[in-house]
Amino acid sequence: MTYQYKTKGTCSRQIKVQLNGDIIESVEFIGGCDGNLKGISSVVKGMKAQDVIARFEGITCGFKPTSCPDQLSKALQEALANR
């Protein structure tokens, strides 16, 4: 299943997530800090979505109330709820 999520409050504008059941096959961030987001995408590949949600939910970026990892957790929550 492919899921697209429009981010809120971050430099990245969108996240594309490919899931196989509850396993993350790929993550692509549109916009944002290229190297860091490629790293995050690489690290979460093959992980269970719930594990990524537990680790990334609530992470902030500077003075912002959210971050790209936090937005990824929100994207995964929505993807799991809509499957």
PEHU-V307704 format. One record per residue. N is the residue number from 1. RES is the residue in one small letter. PHI is phi in whole degrees, -180 to 180 (* if undefined). Layout:
# PEHU-V307704
((N | RES | PHI) (N | RES | PHI))
This chain:
# PEHU-V307704
((1 | m | *) (2 | t | -105) (3 | y | -129) (4 | q | -114) (5 | y | -129) (6 | k | -86) (7 | t | -73) (8 | k | -133) (9 | g | 82) (10 | t | -130) (11 | c | -68) (12 | s | -70) (13 | r | -101) (14 | q | -156) (15 | i | -128) (16 | k | -110) (17 | v | -120) (18 | q | -111) (19 | l | -114) (20 | n | -119) (21 | g | 69) (22 | d | -109) (23 | i | -100) (24 | i | -79) (25 | e | -90) (26 | s | -162) (27 | v | -136) (28 | e | -129) (29 | f | -95) (30 | i | -104) (31 | g | 83) (32 | g | 91) (33 | c | -81) (34 | d | -50) (35 | g | -64) (36 | n | -62) (37 | l | -74) (38 | k | -65) (39 | g | -63) (40 | i | -60) (41 | s | -59) (42 | s | -68) (43 | v | -66) (44 | v | -83) (45 | k | -59) (46 | g | 90) (47 | m | -85) (48 | k | -73) (49 | a | -57) (50 | q | -64) (51 | d | -67) (52 | v | -67) (53 | i | -57) (54 | a | -62) (55 | r | -83) (56 | f | -99) (57 | e | -62) (58 | g | 91) (59 | i | -69) (60 | t | -108) (61 | c | -126) (62 | g | 59) (63 | f | -93) (64 | k | -77) (65 | p | -79) (66 | t | -142) (67 | s | -156) (68 | c | -63) (69 | p | -61) (70 | d | -63) (71 | q | -66) (72 | l | -62) (73 | s | -62) (74 | k | -68) (75 | a | -61) (76 | l | -66) (77 | q | -61) (78 | e | -66) (79 | a | -60) (80 | l | -66) (81 | a | -72) (82 | n | -101) (83 | r | -87))
